[in-house]
């Protein structure tokens, strides 16, 4: 089988989440004897790409007819059997799908890498007045915008269904959301979570007295300010013994550093954008306080290294990722005291962490299992 992965950005190792997932899937496809190619609509300067990465000829105007012809010719020249459209949520390539869907022997699988309602949640988190308004007011605004969003985007999603042989969402809750938008039933929607992107280490090393945050330093989405405020609630002796490692960069880095300094958090260290592997190996806890997520890779990256996740209950897929206390701890969204209490219980060993249970939970969706699920959705016999 010859596979073409469509994504806005080129597929690079250790890049963003969708790129890393695409690379993991591609590696498994290659192991199974298939050929994999990539097609992108943007291109970074001063970057070297391998000969499997292709680009639309007109990157400035994606709707240029020359790009439609290029895609059709590329499919024919490479003998493509499967299009893996990684832009199901953005509908960036929606018009292209209708142009190629009748090519004989071609199957199209479109993937939504977040909740269909992620654009609504993302927009709302940018407005301070919404964040600080009453619960009832937030609920009213949210459902009003959801109604508008459903009406505005229903036809786009119906066309995506029409022009794809199968649709993949990352969680059952996202399937429910998509069906609400469609306002009709379809058998084309399948639930497949993201694969674990790291291999289990041969040996779990002794954990240090540390917790870990990995992500973009963006207060609106990642809400690292809430993690710092929770950390400040720890007993004085714990704050002396344990430390918090923060990995990543972003627009709010200086603001967060100033907040940590203002709260006199001495054992909180900002490391910048570094490879998290050595931090996974030594950390005891992964902390996640995001306002919303899709299916974050960082949870299974941590668990495969024996790191216990503490996560605010702020996105639909979470209850399908963490199924029991031995796999991680789900904390009421925004409850700083409960987050601090959970940190304390683990630090004082009142909650016992089993590395083997964490690794086992991360292995539930390894690349082999996920690719086999993909084969099933497209009726391919491996």
Residue pairs with C-beta under 8 A, 6 or more apart in sequence:
1 29
1 34
1 35
1 81
1 82
1 380
2 34
2 35
2 37
2 78
2 79
2 80
2 81
2 82
3 26
3 29
3 34
3 35
3 36
3 37
3 80
3 81
3 82
3 83
3 84
4 36
4 37
4 38
4 39
4 74
4 75
4 78
4 80
4 82
4 83
4 84
5 11
5 22
5 25
5 26
5 36
5 37
5 38
5 39
5 84
5 86
6 39
6 83
6 84
6 85
6 86
6 87
6 93
6 96
7 18
7 19
7 22
7 38
7 39
7 40
7 86
7 87
8 40
8 41
8 42
8 87
8 90
8 92
9 15
9 16
9 18
9 19
9 40
9 42
10 19
10 38
10 40
10 42
10 43
10 44
10 47
10 49
10 53
10 55
11 19
11 22
11 23
11 26
11 38
11 40
11 53
12 19
12 47
13 20
13 23
14 20
14 275
17 113
17 194
17 294
17 296
17 297
18 86
18 113
20 197
20 297
21 113
21 194
21 195
21 197
21 297
22 38
22 84
22 86
24 195
24 197
24 367
25 84
25 195
25 367
25 370
25 371
25 374
26 36
26 38
27 367
28 195
28 367
28 368
28 370
28 371
29 36
29 371
30 36
32 371
32 382
35 78
36 52
37 52
37 53
37 54
37 74
37 78
37 80
38 52
38 53
38 54
39 54
39 55
39 56
39 71
39 74
40 53
40 54
40 55
40 56
41 55
41 56
41 59
41 62
41 92
41 93
42 59
43 55
43 59
54 74
56 62
56 67
56 70
56 71
57 64
57 66
57 67
57 70
58 64
58 66
58 67
61 67
62 92
63 95
67 96
68 95
68 96
68 99
71 96
71 99
71 100
72 99
72 100
72 103
74 80
75 83
75 100
75 103
75 106
76 103
80 106
81 105
81 106
81 107
82 106
82 107
82 108
82 109
82 378
82 380
83 97
83 100
83 106
83 107
83 108
83 109
84 109
84 111
85 93
85 97
85 108
85 109
85 110
85 111
85 164
86 111
86 113
87 93
87 110
88 110
88 111
88 112
88 113
88 160
88 164
88 167
88 168
89 112
89 113
89 114
89 116
89 118
89 119
91 156
91 157
91 160
94 156
94 159
94 160
94 163
97 108
97 110
97 159
97 160
97 163
97 164
98 159
98 162
98 163
100 106
100 108
101 108
101 163
101 164
107 165
107 166
107 378
108 163
108 164
108 165
108 166
109 164
109 165
109 166
109 167
109 168
109 374
109 377
109 378
110 160
110 164
110 166
110 167
110 168
111 167
111 168
111 169
112 167
112 168
112 169
112 170
112 174
112 178
113 170
113 294
113 295
114 170
114 174
114 293
114 294
114 295
115 121
115 171
115 173
115 174
115 177
115 292
115 294
115 315
115 316
115 317
116 153
116 157
116 169
116 174
116 177
116 178
116 181
117 146
117 149
117 177
118 292
118 294
119 149
120 142
120 145
120 146
120 149
121 291
121 292
122 221
122 292
123 145
124 130
124 131
124 138
124 141
124 142
124 145
125 131
125 220
125 221
125 291
125 292
126 220
130 138
130 141
133 141
149 181
150 180
150 181
150 183
153 181
154 181
154 182
154 183
157 178
157 181
157 182
158 182
158 184
160 167
161 167
161 182
161 186
161 188
161 189
164 188
165 188
165 378
166 188
166 189
166 190
166 377
166 378
167 178
167 186
167 188
167 189
167 190
168 189
168 190
168 191
168 192
168 374
168 377
169 175
169 178
169 189
169 190
169 191
169 192
170 191
170 192
170 193
170 194
170 294
170 295
170 317
171 191
171 193
171 295
171 316
171 317
171 320
172 191
172 320
173 316
173 317
173 319
173 320
174 191
174 316
174 317
175 189
175 191
177 316
178 189
179 185
179 186
179 189
190 373
190 377
192 370
192 373
192 374
192 377
193 295
193 317
193 320
193 321
193 365
193 370
194 295
194 297
194 300
194 365
194 370
195 365
195 366
195 367
195 369
195 370
195 371
196 297
196 300
196 301
196 304
196 362
196 363
196 365
196 366
196 367
197 297
197 300
197 301
198 277
198 280
198 300
198 301
198 304
198 305
199 304
200 304
200 305
200 359
200 362
200 363
201 281
201 304
201 305
204 305
204 306
204 355
204 359
205 281
205 282
207 282
207 283
207 284
207 306
207 307
208 282
208 283
208 284
209 241
209 242
209 243
209 284
209 347
210 242
210 243
210 244
210 245
210 279
210 282
210 283
210 284
210 285
211 242
211 243
211 244
211 245
211 283
211 284
211 285
211 286
211 287
211 343
212 244
212 245
212 247
212 276
212 279
212 280
212 283
212 285
212 286
212 287
212 302
212 307
213 224
213 227
213 244
213 245
213 246
213 247
213 248
213 286
213 287
213 288
214 247
214 248
214 276
214 279
214 286
214 298
214 301
214 302
215 222
215 224
215 247
215 248
215 288
215 290
215 298
216 222
216 248
216 249
216 250
217 224
217 246
217 248
217 249
217 250
217 251
217 252
217 253
217 256
218 250
218 251
218 252
219 225
219 252
219 255
219 256
220 291
221 290
221 291
221 292
222 250
222 289
222 290
222 291
223 289
223 290
223 291
223 312
224 246
224 252
224 256
224 289
225 256
225 259
226 289
226 312
226 334
226 336
226 339
227 244
227 287
227 289
227 339
228 256
228 259
228 260
228 263
228 265
228 268
229 263
229 336
230 289
230 336
230 337
230 339
230 340
230 343
231 239
231 244
231 265
231 268
231 340
231 343
232 263
232 265
233 336
233 337
233 340
234 242
234 340
234 343
234 344
234 347
235 344
238 343
238 344
238 347
238 348
239 265
239 266
239 267
240 267
241 347
242 267
242 347
243 267
243 268
243 269
244 265
244 267
244 268
244 269
244 287
245 269
245 271
245 279
245 283
246 256
246 268
246 269
246 270
246 271
247 271
247 272
247 273
247 274
247 276
247 279
248 272
248 273
249 272
249 273
253 270
256 270
257 270
260 268
260 270
271 279
276 298
276 301
277 305
280 301
280 302
280 305
280 307
281 305
283 302
283 307
284 307
284 308
284 346
284 347
284 353
285 307
285 308
285 309
285 310
285 343
285 346
286 298
286 299
286 302
286 307
286 308
286 309
286 310
287 310
287 339
287 343
288 296
288 298
288 299
288 309
288 310
288 311
288 312
289 312
289 339
290 296
290 312
290 314
290 315
291 314
292 314
292 315
293 314
293 315
293 317
293 318
294 315
294 317
295 317
295 321
299 309
299 311
299 321
299 322
299 328
300 321
300 361
300 362
300 365
301 362
302 308
302 309
302 358
303 309
303 327
303 328
303 358
303 359
303 361
303 362
304 358
304 359
304 362
304 363
306 353
306 355
306 358
306 359
307 358
308 328
308 329
308 346
308 353
308 358
309 322
309 328
309 329
310 328
310 329
310 331
310 339
310 342
310 343
310 346
311 318
311 322
311 328
311 329
311 330
311 331
312 331
312 332
312 333
312 334
312 335
312 339
313 319
313 330
313 331
313 332
313 333
314 333
314 334
318 330
319 330
321 327
321 328
322 328
322 329
322 330
322 361
323 361
325 351
326 354
326 357
326 358
326 361
327 357
327 358
327 361
328 358
328 361
329 342
329 351
331 338
331 339
331 342
332 338
342 351
344 350
345 351
346 353
372 382
374 380
375 381
375 382
